[in-house]
Amino acid sequence: MVANSSAPVAEERIRIAHVWSHDLGIPASMPFVIPLVERGWDVSFICPPGENAAIAAQRGMRAHPLALRRDFHPPSDLVGAAQLLRHFRGERPHIVHTHAFKTGHLARVLAYATRVPIVIHTVHGQPYSLETPALRRRVLAAIEWLVSVRGDAVLVQGEEDRRTLVETGAVRPELITWIGNGIDLRRFELGPASERDRIEARTELGLSGDEVLFLSAGRLVREKGFLELFEAAARARRQDRRVRLAVAGDVDTGKMDALDPAALAAARAAGVLLLGRRSDMTRLYAASDVVVLASWREGLPRVLMEGAAMGKPLLASDVRGCREVVRPPHNGLLAPVGDAPGLARAMLELAADAARRAVWGADNAREARERYDIRAVVPRVLAVYDRLLREKGLA
């Protein structure tokens, strides 16, 4: 399915600003914004500076620096707020599309204050669920209601997020659009190249032929469940020396729950391969035997979708988002969130059953083609833009 690139009839060039909490949002947005550039729209990003700003420039888009951090930090919060105000007032975007929790909340409020015509937010994994203790759930739902009440659309990737927002009264049902999530299936696929990658990457990682590699990826913060995953890998490895864990990702120093050097050193000492940020994830997926994600909360996690597309069985924490991808006993296993012994048992179970890993991996590769194609997601987002432009008289 290919996005419709026909341009709306407008009196001036449509300007859209995407606000992200990390420059990784730039490459993540590319499938959605390239069709807009082809329409003649002006596309900009507002996010913390990083190497991905060059990707925007190469595509004829602009990236503006944002000092805002993910944790509570008044000095940078004030600077970031001023940067957002300056951009909204100076550039006068027709659409502000926000992402992430803190950044999305502040940017939406400031967009309303500067009379941006259309304000849209995408939920990439909420900080609460229907399982969250009642008081915390009510407080967070009230905050979400305050920042969403004047918005034009809230896009959700998972059905559980939609249900949570509605049942807690955080967002009116008519504002919510389910869009799903997807990946570029042309990048993540099985074939002769992936077989070569598997052999070469495992050699580079120093793995023996019988080791069972569990691969995870993400920002090295506590809420991604890495401390429990490190402990689980150590437990499992003590019982089965073939179990090995590798993690791709950087320490997120902008978060209060960033993993400290002592925790990382202990993980390395226990045999965990800490690979840092990698640009060769397809090779790492090929090298792996199981893809694992122990996160405390997710939207619809790309790591699991990419692992599925690469024909790998999955292991994840039993939280919303993850359980929309992992459905025992069909394609993987779920473990209770924060439960290192439970994760270890699941790792041992999968390590001991190569036949089941092969069956689940093949099923995942086949199903990914049906469920996780980014080309099916893009038109859903563009349709929201076009509808709101018509409703506001801008198209």
N, C-alpha and C positions, 0 to 999 in steps of 0.2 A: 504494500500500500504506500503510495507516494503522496506527500503533502501537496495540497492545492496551492499553486503559486500565483494565482490570479490576484491582482492588486485591487484593494477597495478603492472606489472613486472618492477622492478626498481633495480638498482645496489646497492642502499643504502636505508636505512630507510628514508622515507619521513618525513620531519620536517615542521610543520605548527605552526605559532604563531598567535593567535587572540589578537588584541589590542582593549581594551574597556576603556571607561571613568568612569566605575563604576564596582565594583565587582559583581553586579547583572548580568553582562554579562556572568559570569561563568555558573550559572544554566540555563540561556537562551540558551547557546550554547550546552548544554549537548546532546540534540537529534541529533545534527549535528556532534559532535566530538566522541561520543561513537562508531559509526560505523568505524571511522578512527582508533581508538585504537584497535578495533578488527581486522583491516587490518594489524596492526603492525606499524602504524605511530607514530611518536613522537609529542605529542600535548602539547603546552604551552599557557599560558595566560599572558598578560602584562596588568595590570590594577591597580588602587589604591587598597591598602590593605583593607581587610574586612573579615567578617566571612565566606564568600563563598569560600575562598581559600581552606578550608578543603574539600569541595566537589570535587575540582580538584584532590587533593592528594589521596582521597579515590578511585578515578577512575584511578590512575596511571598517572596523568598529573601533570604539574608543574604550579605554579602561581608566577610571578615575580612582585615585587612592582613597581608602577609607581607614581611619585610625581605630574604628570600633573593634573592641576585643569581645570574645565570647563570654568571658566572665565579667563580674561586676568590677569596674575599674573607672571611678569617676573622672580622672583626668582625660583618659582616652575617650570615654563616653561623651564628654563635652565637645572634644575636638571632632569626633565622628559625627555628632549631631549637627555641628556647625557646617561640616563638609556636605552632609546631606541637604541641609537647608540651602546652602549656596548652589548646589547642583540643581535642585528642584526649582529654585527661583530663577536661576540663570538660564538653564537649558529648557525649562518649561516643557517637560515630557508630557505627551498625551496619556501614556501608560507607564505606571510604575509597577513592576512585578517583583515582589519580595520573596526571599527564601530564608529558611532557618528561623530559629526561635527568637532570640534577643534582637538580632538584626531586623528580622521581619516585623517585630512589634514596633520598634522605634521608627523604622522607615515608613511604616504605614501611618503612624500618627503624624509624622512630619509631612507626609504626602497629603494627608487630609488638610493640614494646617496651611499648606501652600496651594490648595485648590487644584491639585492634579485631577484631571477629569476621570481617570480610570485607575483604580488601585486593586491589584490582584495579589494573592498570596498562595504559594504552594507549600503544603505540609509535607515535610520530608521525614517525619517521625516526631510525634508529639511527646512532650515531657510528662504526660500523664495518660492513663487509660482507665477503663471501667474497673480495673483491678487495683488502682491506686487507692490508698487510704482516703476515707471520705473527706476529711478536712482539707488535705492537700489538693485533692481532686476538685473540690468546690472553689478553692482559691484560684487555681490555675484556669479552670473553666471561666471564672468571672473575668480574669485578665484577658483571656481570649475573646470573650464577648465584647469587652470594651474596645479592643483594637480591631474587631471585625465588623462591628455594628454599622459603620459607615462605608465598609468596603463593598466592592462590586462582585467579587468572586473569590472563593476559596477552592483551590484544586487539591484533591487528595489522590494519593497513589494506591492506597489500600482500602478495602471495604471496611476493615475494622476501624480505621481512622474516621471514616465518614460516620459510622454508627456511634463512635465515642463523642464526636462533636455534636451530633444531634441529640443523643440521649442525655448529655450533660447540659444542654441548652447553651453551649458556647457559640454555635453558629446556626443561623436559620437554615433549614433544609434547602430552601430555594437558592441560597448562595453557593451551595456546594456542587462541584462537578467532579465526578470520578474520572481520572485520566489514566490510571495504571502507571506502569513504569516499564522501560524497555532498554535494550542494549543494541549495539551494532552487531548483528549476527554475522556480518561478513568478516568481522575480526575474530570472533570467538566461535570457532568451528573445528571439528575433527578432520583429520586428513593426513596425508604423508608428511606435511610440514610439522604437524603437531607431534608425530612420532619421532621425527628427528629432534625437535625441540626437547622432548622428554628425555631422550638419551643425553643430549648435550647439557641440558640444565641440571640434571641430577648429577652428572659428573662434576660440573662446576660447583655444586653445593656440597660435594664430598659425600654423597649418599651411597651406601652399598646397595646391591641389587635387591636384597630382601627387605629393606627398610620401607615402612608404610608412612608416607609423608602426608601429614595434615597441614593444609595451607590456609592461613587467614590473612586478611588485609584490612587496613583502616588506620585511622588516627590513634596513636598510642595514648589513650586516655582510659580512665577507670570505667566509664559508662559503656565502653565497647567490650567490657568483660575480659580484658586481657589478663588481669591478675588471676582470675579464676581459671582461665585457659592455660596460663603458665603452670599453675599448680596441678591442673588436671593432666597436662602432658608429663610432668615429672612423676605423678602417681602411676600413670599408665606405663611409662617407660621403665619404672622399677619392676613391673610385672612382666612386661614384654619389651625387650630391648629393640625390637624392630620399630616401635612407635617413635616418630619424630615430628616435631612441630616447626614450621617456618612461618614467619610473620613479615609481611611487606607493609611499610608505613613509617611515617615520621612521628616523633614526639610532638604533640600539639602544645607548644609552650603558651599559647593564648588561652588555655583552659586551666582552671584551678585544679582539675583532677588529672592533669598530665602525669604520666608515669615518671617516677624519679629515677636517677641513675642507679641507685641501689637495687631497685626492683628489676631493672634491665640487666644488671650485672648478675643477679641471682638467676635470672632466666637463662642467660648464656651459659652459666656454670652448670645448669641442669640439662644442657644440650639443645636449647631452643635456638633456632637460626633467626636472628634479627637482621632483616635485609634492607631496612631503610625504605625510602620512597623508590619505587621501581617504575620504569617505563616499559618493561617487558613482561607485563602480567600474563600475556598469552603463553609465554614460555614457562612461567611458574605454574600456571594452571596445568599445562601439559605434564610437568614434572610431578605434580601432586597425585595422590591416590584418593583423598577426601578433601573437600572444601568445608571449612568450619567457620562459624561466626557465633560468638558468645555474647553478643551485645545485649544490653538491658532494654533497649527500645530501638525500633527501626520504622521506617516508612515501608518501602518495598525494596529490600537491600540488593544493590547491584552485584555485590560480591557473590551472593548465592545464585543470582541469575546467570552471571558469567560462568561460574563453576558448573552450573547445570548445562549451559550451552557447550561447554568443553567436555561434556560426558563424564562428569564426576558425581559420585554420591555426596550427599550433604549432611552436615551435622550442625545444628543451631540451637540457640536458647529458645525456650517455649514462650515467645512474646509475639505480640501482634506484628505483622510485617513478615517476620521470619516464618511463622506458621502458615502464611499465605503462599509461601514457596515450598516449604518442607512439609510433606504430608505423609507421616509414617502410616503404614509400612510400605508405601509405594516408591518413595525416592530418597529416603534418608531417615535420620533420627532427630528427635527433639529432646533436650535435657532441661530441667528446671533452671530458671534464670538464677545466676549467682551460685550454682551448685557445682563446685569443683569435683567432688566425688562422683556425682552423676555424669558429668562430662567425661571423666576418666573411664567410667564403666562403658559409656557409649563408644569411646575411642578404642577400647580393648575389643568390644564386640565387633566393630567394623574392621579392625586390624586382623581379626581372626577369620574373617569370612570374605575371601577374595571373590568367590563366585557371586555373592550377593552384591558386592561392590560393582562388579561388572554389569550385572543386570540393572541395578538402579542407575548406573551411569549411562547406559544405553537408553533407558527410558527417559532420563533427564534431557539428553541431547535431542531426542525426538520431540519431547514436549516443549522445549525451549523455542523451537521453530514456530510453534503454534501460539505461545503465550507471551513471549518477551521481545517481540520485534519493535524496535524504537520507531519504525516507519508507520506503525499503527497508532502510536501515542501522539506523534507530532500533530496530525490533523485535529485531534481532540482539543489541543491547546490553541491552535490557530483559530478554530471555530469559536472559542470563547472570546478571543480578541475581536474577531469580526462581528460577533453578535453585540458586544458591548459598544464597539465603535458605531454601529448602526443605532443602537438605543440612545447613545449620547449625541447623535446627529453629527458625528465626526467622519462618517463615511457615506 
